[in-house]
Amino acid sequence: MATLDSSKRLAYGWLAYAVGSLIFAGIFALMVALARTPYIKDMLPGGDYFYIALVGHVILAVVIWFLAFEGFLWLLTSAMDTSTPVISPLVGWFSLVLSAGGTTLIVICALLGLGYPELANYVPVIIHPLFFTGLSLFTAGIILILLNTFLTLGSALGRGASFPIVTRGMAVAAVTVTVALVCFFLAGYLQYTRKGFFDFERFFWGGGHILQFANTMAMVVSWLYLVKIVFRKDAIGLRLGTGAFLFYLVFVLPAPVIYFLYDTASYEYKTAFTMLMQWGIGPPTAFFLIAILYLLYRYRNKGLPWARPGFSSLVLSVAIFLLGGLIALDISGVNTKIPAHYHCAIGAVTIAFMGLFYEVVPFFGLRIYSEKMARIQPYLYGLGILLFAMGLYIAGWYGAMRKVYGQDQAFESVGELVGMGIMGVGGLVAIAGGIYFVLNALLTFLGGRRNT
C-alpha cells in the first residue's frame, strides 16, 4: 500500500540519482580537458576522444541532471506537498531503475569511446547501439515518472487537496516535458517517413527548445522553495504565480502544430521554435525574478543570510539568469555570445538545484557533511560561471566563432584571445565549484551526520 513514507523514499532515490548523474558530468568535464592535454590525450580511447567526452558531459549535465532533479521535484510537489501518496510506488521505482540503468549505459559508452559523436544542439549523441539503448531507457523512465505524477495529482485533486504554487509550477513543467516528447516523436516520424536520411540536429531541435521551458520552470520552482524556506514567506501570490506559470503554456502547447506547418529541413521550422523560446520564457520568468528581487529589497535592512548556501544560491541563480537574458539581447551572428547566453541559463538552473539540495537534505534525516564547503561552493561555482560566460561574450564581441574547439581555433585579435583566456579560467573555477558540490553531496549520502 502506498504511503507518504514510501513516496518520501522514492523522492530520496531520485535525488540521489540526480546527484550521481552530476558526478559523472563532472568526470566528463575533466575528460574534455584531458583530451586536449599533450601525451595524456594519446592514452584515451577513440580517434578524437575530445568530442565523445564533450557529448558525455553535455548530455549528463544539461539533459539527465536536469530531468532527474525534475523527477525529484515532481515527487516532492505532487506527493509530499499535497500529503498524497504516490499512486504506484512500484511504477515509481521501476521508472528510477530504467532511467538510472539507461544513464549507466550512456556513461559506459562515452567512457570507452565507443561510436562516433554527433554534436546536435540540446541533445548531442554518440552513434552507437549502446548509447541509443541507454537514451531510450532513460526516456522510458521519464515517461513513467510523468505518468505517476499526473495520476498522483489527479488523486490529490479528487481528495480535495490544496495545490501550493510549487505544485502548480511543476505540474505545468510536467505538461511541458510531455509536449517536448510529442515534438521528438513527430520529428522522428516525419523524418523517417519523408526523408532519405536522419538529421539529429532537426530531430532534437523542436523538443529541445521545449525542454528549456521545463528546465526554466523547475528553476523558478526552486527559487520559490528557497524563498519560502529561508524567509518563511511566499515570493508571490498564488493567483499571480499560477497565471505566470500558465503563461509559459501559451507558447508550449502550440509547439507540435509547427511540425504540420513547416518541413523540419526548412529555415522556418528552426525559426519558429527559436521565437517560441525567445518570447515564451523571458516574460513570465522576469515576473518571478522581479517578485524575488522586490522581496530581497524589502529584507535588505534585516540582515540577509549570505553565509546560508540556500540563500546565496538563490541570489546567484537569479543574477546569472538575468545576465544571460541581457547577453541574449545583444546576440547577433553566429559567435560565442550564443554559448555565453546559454551557459548563463544552464548555470542558473544548476545553482538553483544545488541550493535547494542543501535545504531539503534535512527533510530526509541527514545533515550536510561539510557546512563550510556548502557555504563556499555557491560562490565558487557562481564566480566560475560568470567568468566563463563573460569570457565567451568578450570573445564573441571580437568575432570568435562558436562550435570551434581546441586546435581548430584561430584567434585573429587580442580581444578573442583575452576572452577565451577568461573563459578558460572561469571553466576551471566552475569545475572546482562543481567538485565541491558533488563531493559534499556524495559524503552526505554516504556518511552524513544524522539530523536528530
C-alpha positions as CSV (number, residue, x, y, z in Angstrom):
1,M,0.0,0.0,0.0
2,A,1.3,3.4,-1.0
3,T,2.1,5.7,1.9
4,L,3.8,9.1,2.3
5,D,6.9,7.3,3.7
6,S,7.2,5.2,0.5
7,S,6.8,8.4,-1.5
8,K,9.5,10.0,0.6
9,R,11.9,7.1,0.0
10,L,11.2,7.3,-3.7
11,A,11.9,11.0,-3.8
12,Y,15.1,10.4,-2.0
13,G,16.1,7.8,-4.6
14,W,15.5,10.3,-7.4
15,L,17.5,13.0,-5.6
16,A,20.5,10.6,-5.1
17,Y,20.2,9.6,-8.8
18,A,20.3,13.3,-9.9
19,V,23.4,13.9,-7.9
20,G,25.0,10.8,-9.3
21,S,24.4,12.0,-12.8
22,L,26.1,15.3,-12.0
23,I,29.1,13.5,-10.6
24,F,29.7,11.8,-14.0
25,A,29.0,15.1,-15.8
26,G,31.9,16.5,-13.8
27,I,34.1,13.4,-14.6
28,F,33.5,14.0,-18.3
29,A,34.3,17.7,-17.9
30,L,37.7,16.6,-16.7
31,M,38.0,14.2,-19.6
32,V,37.3,17.0,-22.0
33,A,40.3,18.9,-20.6
34,L,42.5,15.7,-20.6
35,A,41.6,15.1,-24.2
36,R,43.4,18.3,-25.1
37,T,46.4,17.6,-22.9
38,P,49.6,16.5,-24.6
39,Y,50.7,12.9,-24.1
40,I,47.6,12.1,-22.0
41,K,45.3,12.5,-25.0
42,D,47.2,9.7,-26.7
43,M,46.2,7.3,-24.0
44,L,42.5,7.9,-24.3
45,P,40.2,5.7,-26.4
46,G,38.9,6.6,-29.9
47,G,40.3,8.7,-32.7
48,D,39.4,12.1,-31.1
49,Y,38.1,11.5,-27.6
50,F,37.5,15.2,-27.0
51,Y,34.2,15.2,-28.9
52,I,33.0,12.0,-27.3
53,A,33.8,13.3,-23.8
54,L,32.1,16.6,-24.7
55,V,28.9,14.7,-25.7
56,G,29.1,12.7,-22.4
57,H,29.5,15.9,-20.4
58,V,26.7,17.8,-22.1
59,I,24.1,15.1,-22.1
60,L,24.7,14.3,-18.4
61,A,24.9,18.0,-17.3
62,V,22.2,19.5,-19.4
63,V,19.7,16.7,-20.1
64,I,20.0,13.9,-17.5
65,W,20.9,16.0,-14.4
66,F,18.1,18.5,-15.1
67,L,15.4,15.9,-15.8
68,A,16.5,13.7,-12.9
69,F,16.2,16.6,-10.5
70,E,12.9,17.5,-12.0
71,G,11.8,13.9,-11.3
72,F,12.6,14.5,-7.7
73,L,10.7,17.8,-7.8
74,W,7.6,16.1,-9.3
75,L,7.6,13.6,-6.4
76,L,8.1,16.3,-3.8
77,T,5.4,18.6,-5.1
78,S,2.8,16.1,-6.2
79,A,3.0,13.8,-3.2
80,M,4.7,15.4,-0.2
81,D,3.4,18.9,-0.7
82,T,-0.2,17.7,-1.2
83,S,0.0,14.9,1.5
84,T,-1.0,12.4,-1.2
85,P,0.9,9.1,-1.5
86,V,2.3,8.3,-4.9
87,I,-0.3,6.3,-6.9
88,S,2.2,3.5,-7.6
89,P,5.5,3.2,-5.8
90,L,6.3,0.2,-7.9
91,V,6.0,2.2,-11.1
92,G,8.0,4.9,-9.4
93,W,10.9,2.6,-8.6
94,F,10.7,1.0,-12.0
95,S,11.0,4.4,-13.6
96,L,14.0,5.2,-11.5
97,V,15.7,1.9,-12.4
98,L,15.0,2.4,-16.1
99,S,16.4,6.0,-16.1
100,A,19.4,5.1,-13.9
101,G,20.1,2.0,-16.0
102,G,20.0,4.0,-19.2
103,T,22.3,6.6,-17.8
104,T,24.8,3.8,-16.8
105,L,24.8,2.6,-20.5
106,I,25.4,6.1,-21.7
107,V,28.3,6.6,-19.3
108,I,29.9,3.3,-20.3
109,C,29.6,4.1,-24.0
110,A,31.2,7.5,-23.5
111,L,34.0,6.3,-21.1
112,L,35.0,3.6,-23.5
113,G,35.0,5.9,-26.5
114,L,32.6,3.8,-28.5
115,G,30.9,5.1,-31.7
116,Y,31.0,8.5,-33.3
117,P,29.9,11.8,-31.7
118,E,27.2,13.9,-33.2
119,L,27.2,17.4,-31.7
120,A,23.5,18.2,-32.2
121,N,22.0,21.1,-30.3
122,Y,20.3,20.3,-27.0
123,V,20.8,16.5,-27.1
124,P,24.2,15.5,-28.6
125,V,24.5,11.8,-29.2
126,I,27.1,9.1,-29.8
127,I,26.3,7.0,-32.8
128,H,26.4,3.6,-31.2
129,P,23.7,1.0,-30.2
130,L,24.7,1.1,-26.5
131,F,24.2,4.9,-26.4
132,F,20.8,4.8,-28.1
133,T,19.7,1.9,-25.8
134,G,20.7,3.9,-22.8
135,L,18.9,7.1,-24.1
136,S,15.8,5.0,-24.8
137,L,15.7,3.5,-21.3
138,F,16.3,6.9,-19.7
139,T,13.4,8.4,-21.8
140,A,11.1,5.5,-20.8
141,G,11.9,6.2,-17.1
142,I,11.0,9.8,-17.6
143,I,7.7,8.9,-19.3
144,L,6.8,6.6,-16.3
145,I,7.6,9.2,-13.7
146,L,5.4,11.7,-15.7
147,L,2.5,9.2,-15.7
148,N,2.9,8.6,-12.0
149,T,2.9,12.4,-11.4
150,F,-0.2,13.0,-13.4
151,L,-2.1,10.2,-11.6
152,T,-0.9,11.4,-8.2
153,L,-2.1,14.9,-8.9
154,G,-5.4,13.5,-10.1
155,S,-5.7,11.6,-6.8
156,A,-4.8,14.7,-4.8
157,L,-7.4,16.7,-6.7
158,G,-10.1,14.1,-6.0
159,R,-9.3,14.2,-2.3
160,G,-9.7,18.0,-2.3
161,A,-6.1,18.7,-1.5
162,S,-4.8,22.2,-2.0
163,F,-2.1,22.8,-4.5
164,P,0.6,25.2,-3.4
165,I,2.3,27.3,-6.1
166,V,5.3,24.9,-6.4
167,T,3.0,22.0,-7.1
168,R,1.2,24.0,-9.8
169,G,4.6,25.1,-11.3
170,M,5.9,21.5,-11.5
171,A,2.5,20.3,-12.9
172,V,3.0,22.8,-15.8
173,A,6.6,21.6,-16.2
174,A,5.3,18.0,-16.4
175,V,2.9,19.0,-19.2
176,T,5.8,20.8,-20.9
177,V,8.1,17.8,-20.9
178,T,5.2,15.7,-22.3
179,V,4.8,18.2,-25.1
180,A,8.6,18.0,-25.7
181,L,8.3,14.2,-26.0
182,V,5.5,14.7,-28.5
183,C,7.7,17.0,-30.5
184,F,10.5,14.4,-30.6
185,F,8.0,11.8,-31.8
186,L,6.7,14.0,-34.6
187,A,10.2,15.0,-35.7
188,G,11.3,11.3,-35.8
189,Y,8.1,10.1,-37.6
190,L,8.2,12.9,-40.2
191,Q,11.9,12.3,-40.9
192,Y,11.5,8.6,-41.1
193,T,8.5,8.7,-43.5
194,R,9.6,11.7,-45.7
195,K,13.4,11.9,-45.7
196,G,16.1,9.7,-47.1
197,F,18.3,10.4,-44.1
198,F,18.0,11.1,-40.4
199,D,19.2,14.5,-39.2
200,F,19.8,14.6,-35.4
201,E,20.0,18.4,-35.4
202,R,16.5,18.7,-36.8
203,F,15.2,15.8,-34.7
204,F,16.2,17.3,-31.4
205,W,15.7,21.0,-32.3
206,G,12.0,21.4,-31.5
207,G,11.7,19.2,-28.5
208,G,15.0,20.5,-27.2
209,H,13.6,24.1,-27.2
210,I,10.5,23.0,-25.3
211,L,12.6,21.2,-22.7
212,Q,14.2,24.6,-21.9
213,F,10.8,25.8,-20.8
214,A,10.6,22.9,-18.4
215,N,14.1,23.5,-17.0
216,T,13.3,27.2,-16.5
217,M,10.1,26.3,-14.7
218,A,11.9,23.9,-12.4
219,M,14.5,26.6,-11.7
220,V,11.7,29.1,-10.8
221,V,10.1,26.4,-8.5
222,S,13.5,26.0,-6.8
223,W,13.6,29.8,-6.3
224,L,10.2,29.8,-4.8
225,Y,11.1,26.9,-2.5
226,L,14.3,28.7,-1.4
227,V,12.4,31.9,-0.6
228,K,9.8,30.0,1.4
229,I,12.5,28.1,3.3
230,V,14.8,31.0,4.0
231,F,12.3,33.8,4.7
232,R,9.2,31.7,5.7
233,K,7.3,33.8,3.2
234,D,5.9,33.3,-0.3
235,A,7.7,35.3,-3.0
236,I,4.4,35.7,-5.0
237,G,0.7,35.2,-4.5
238,L,-1.0,32.0,-5.6
239,R,-3.1,33.5,-8.3
240,L,-0.4,35.7,-9.8
241,G,2.1,32.8,-9.7
242,T,-0.4,30.4,-11.3
243,G,-1.1,32.9,-14.1
244,A,2.7,33.3,-14.7
245,F,3.2,29.6,-15.0
246,L,0.2,29.2,-17.3
247,F,1.7,32.0,-19.5
248,Y,4.5,29.5,-20.3
249,L,1.9,27.1,-21.7
250,V,0.6,29.7,-24.2
251,F,3.9,29.2,-26.0
252,V,4.4,25.5,-25.2
253,L,1.1,23.9,-26.2
254,P,1.1,25.1,-29.9
255,A,4.6,23.7,-30.5
256,P,3.5,20.3,-32.1
257,V,1.5,22.3,-34.7
258,I,4.8,23.7,-36.1
259,Y,5.5,20.2,-37.5
260,F,2.4,20.3,-39.6
261,L,3.1,23.9,-40.9
262,Y,6.8,23.6,-41.9
263,D,9.2,20.9,-43.1
264,T,11.8,20.0,-40.5
265,A,14.5,20.9,-43.0
266,S,13.2,24.4,-43.5
267,Y,14.5,27.6,-42.1
268,E,11.0,28.5,-40.9
269,Y,10.9,25.4,-38.7
270,K,14.0,26.3,-36.8
271,T,13.0,30.0,-36.5
272,A,9.5,29.1,-35.2
273,F,10.9,27.2,-32.2
274,T,13.5,29.9,-31.6
275,M,10.8,32.5,-31.5
276,L,8.7,30.4,-29.1
277,M,11.6,30.3,-26.7
278,Q,12.5,33.9,-27.1
279,W,9.1,35.2,-26.3
280,G,7.7,32.5,-24.1
281,I,10.5,32.1,-21.5
282,G,11.6,35.6,-20.8
283,P,8.4,37.5,-19.7
284,P,7.0,35.0,-17.1
285,T,10.5,34.3,-15.7
286,A,11.1,38.0,-15.4
287,F,7.8,38.3,-13.5
288,F,9.0,35.8,-10.9
289,L,12.5,37.4,-10.9
290,I,11.2,40.8,-10.1
291,A,9.0,39.5,-7.3
292,I,12.0,37.8,-5.7
293,L,14.2,40.9,-6.1
294,Y,11.5,43.0,-4.5
295,L,11.3,40.7,-1.6
296,L,15.1,40.9,-1.2
297,Y,14.9,44.6,-1.3
298,R,12.3,44.7,1.5
299,Y,14.5,42.5,3.7
300,R,17.8,44.4,2.9
301,N,17.9,46.1,6.4
302,K,17.0,42.9,8.3
303,G,20.3,41.2,7.7
304,L,20.4,38.8,4.7
305,P,21.9,35.4,5.4
306,W,24.7,35.5,2.9
307,A,26.5,32.5,4.6
308,R,23.5,30.3,4.1
309,P,24.1,28.2,0.9
310,G,20.4,28.1,0.0
311,F,20.2,31.9,0.1
312,S,23.5,32.6,-1.8
313,S,22.5,30.0,-4.4
314,L,19.1,31.8,-4.9
315,V,20.8,35.2,-5.3
316,L,23.5,33.9,-7.7
317,S,21.0,31.9,-9.8
318,V,18.8,35.0,-10.2
319,A,21.8,37.2,-11.0
320,I,23.3,34.8,-13.5
321,F,19.9,34.2,-15.2
322,L,19.4,37.9,-15.5
323,L,22.9,38.3,-17.0
324,G,22.1,35.6,-19.6
325,G,19.0,37.5,-20.6
326,L,20.9,40.7,-21.1
327,I,23.5,38.9,-23.2
328,A,20.7,37.4,-25.3
329,L,19.6,40.9,-26.2
330,D,23.0,41.6,-27.8
331,I,23.3,38.4,-29.8
332,S,23.9,38.9,-33.5
333,G,25.6,36.5,-35.9
334,V,27.0,33.0,-35.1
335,N,29.6,33.7,-32.5
336,T,30.4,32.8,-28.9
337,K,27.9,35.3,-27.5
338,I,25.4,32.5,-28.1
339,P,27.1,29.9,-25.7
340,A,27.7,32.8,-23.3
341,H,23.9,33.2,-23.1
342,Y,23.0,29.6,-22.7
343,H,25.8,28.8,-20.2
344,C,24.3,31.5,-18.0
345,A,20.9,29.9,-18.4
346,I,22.0,26.4,-17.6
347,G,24.4,27.6,-14.9
348,A,21.5,29.5,-13.2
349,V,19.4,26.3,-13.3
350,T,22.2,24.2,-11.8
351,I,22.9,26.7,-9.0
352,A,19.2,26.8,-8.1
353,F,19.1,23.0,-7.9
354,M,22.3,22.8,-5.8
355,G,20.9,25.4,-3.4
356,L,17.7,23.5,-3.0
357,F,19.6,20.3,-2.3
358,Y,21.3,21.9,0.7
359,E,17.9,22.9,2.1
360,V,16.0,19.7,1.5
361,V,18.6,17.3,2.9
362,P,17.3,17.7,6.5
363,F,13.9,16.6,5.3
364,F,15.4,13.2,4.6
365,G,17.0,13.0,8.1
366,L,20.5,14.0,7.0
367,R,22.8,16.9,7.7
368,I,25.2,18.3,5.1
369,Y,28.6,16.6,5.6
370,S,30.6,19.9,5.5
371,E,28.7,23.1,6.2
372,K,31.9,25.1,5.4
373,M,32.2,23.6,1.9
374,A,28.5,24.3,1.4
375,R,28.9,28.0,2.3
376,I,31.8,28.4,-0.1
377,Q,30.6,26.3,-3.0
378,P,27.8,28.5,-4.5
379,Y,30.2,31.5,-4.7
380,L,32.9,29.4,-6.2
381,Y,30.7,27.8,-8.9
382,G,28.8,31.1,-9.5
383,L,32.1,33.0,-10.0
384,G,33.2,30.4,-12.4
385,I,30.1,30.6,-14.5
386,L,30.2,34.4,-14.6
387,L,33.9,34.4,-15.8
388,F,33.2,31.6,-18.3
389,A,30.2,33.4,-19.8
390,M,31.8,36.9,-19.8
391,G,34.9,35.4,-21.5
392,L,32.8,33.9,-24.2
393,Y,30.9,37.2,-24.5
394,I,34.1,39.2,-24.9
395,A,35.5,36.7,-27.4
396,G,32.2,36.8,-29.4
397,W,32.3,40.6,-29.3
398,Y,35.5,40.4,-31.2
399,G,34.2,37.8,-33.7
400,A,35.2,34.4,-32.2
401,M,33.0,31.7,-33.8
402,R,31.0,29.2,-31.8
403,K,31.5,25.4,-32.0
404,V,35.1,25.7,-32.9
405,Y,37.3,23.8,-30.5
406,G,40.9,23.2,-29.5
407,Q,43.5,23.3,-32.3
408,D,40.8,24.3,-34.8
409,Q,40.5,27.7,-33.2
410,A,42.4,30.6,-34.9
411,F,42.3,33.8,-33.0
412,E,42.6,36.9,-35.1
413,S,42.6,39.5,-32.4
414,V,43.8,40.1,-28.9
415,G,40.2,40.5,-27.7
416,E,39.4,36.9,-28.8
417,L,42.5,35.6,-27.1
418,V,41.8,37.5,-23.8
419,G,38.1,36.5,-23.9
420,M,38.9,32.8,-24.3
421,G,41.5,33.0,-21.6
422,I,39.0,34.4,-19.2
423,M,36.6,31.6,-20.3
424,G,39.3,29.0,-19.5
425,V,39.9,30.4,-16.0
426,G,36.2,30.5,-15.4
427,G,35.8,26.9,-16.5
428,L,38.4,25.8,-14.1
429,V,36.8,27.7,-11.2
430,A,33.3,26.4,-12.1
431,I,34.7,22.8,-12.2
432,A,36.2,23.4,-8.8
433,G,32.8,24.6,-7.5
434,G,31.2,21.5,-9.1
435,I,33.7,19.2,-7.4
436,Y,32.9,20.9,-4.1
437,F,29.2,20.2,-4.5
438,V,29.4,16.6,-5.7
439,L,32.0,15.7,-3.1
440,N,29.9,17.2,-0.3
441,A,26.7,15.7,-1.6
442,L,28.3,12.2,-2.0
443,L,29.7,12.3,1.5
444,T,26.3,13.5,2.8
445,F,24.6,10.5,1.3
446,L,27.3,8.0,2.3
447,G,28.3,9.3,5.7
448,G,26.3,12.4,6.5
449,R,25.6,13.0,10.2
450,R,22.0,12.1,11.0
451,N,19.8,15.0,11.8
452,T,18.1,14.5,15.1
